[in-house]
Amino acid sequence: MGFNDLLRMMIEKDSSDLFLTTGAPPSMKAQGKLIPLIDKKHPEGMVKKIAYQIMSDDQIKEVMEKSEQQGMKTFDSALFDLYKQGKISYEETLKNADSKNNVRLRIQLSEGKAGEEEEELEEEDDSGGLSLVGKDDEEPLSF
């Protein structure tokens, strides 16, 4: 049963919300009550498959970040945890992060360094190595 089938069932029953949970049957909210759409549980991986059909990678990452208390974890969150546990270095953490700036900021906030001078961005970082300061002098370049 695909996502479109579930939506059709919701429309037929005039429901407002769809609930997809791994290990439980898909359910809908109709007339203020939570009602299973089918009797069977979702097969393993079905919720993930539906999520990837209807959301972009960025949306999925955002949901995972907001759902850490329920056990979801992004790759960057896992890297941050490994860094905080002392299992990987700061450099290794940033080298492997999906979003170097977000992980860097999270580390700085966790260590009370948020207001301090920002670190120089490495050439391979998000900046692309662009600068308005000449290599041999401290004066900004004029255009």
GICORUR-V580188 format. One line per field, one symbol per residue. burial: I if it has 9 or more other C-alpha atoms within 8 Angstrom, else O. A space follows every 10 residues. Layout:
burial: ???
This chain:
burial: OOOOOIOOII OOOOIOOIOI IIOIIIIIII OOOOOIIOOO IIOOOIIOOI IIOOIOOOOI IOOIIOIIOO OIIIOIIIII OIIOOOOIOO OOIIOOIOOI OOIIIIIIIO OOOOOOOOOO OOOOIOIOOO OOIIOOOOOO OOO
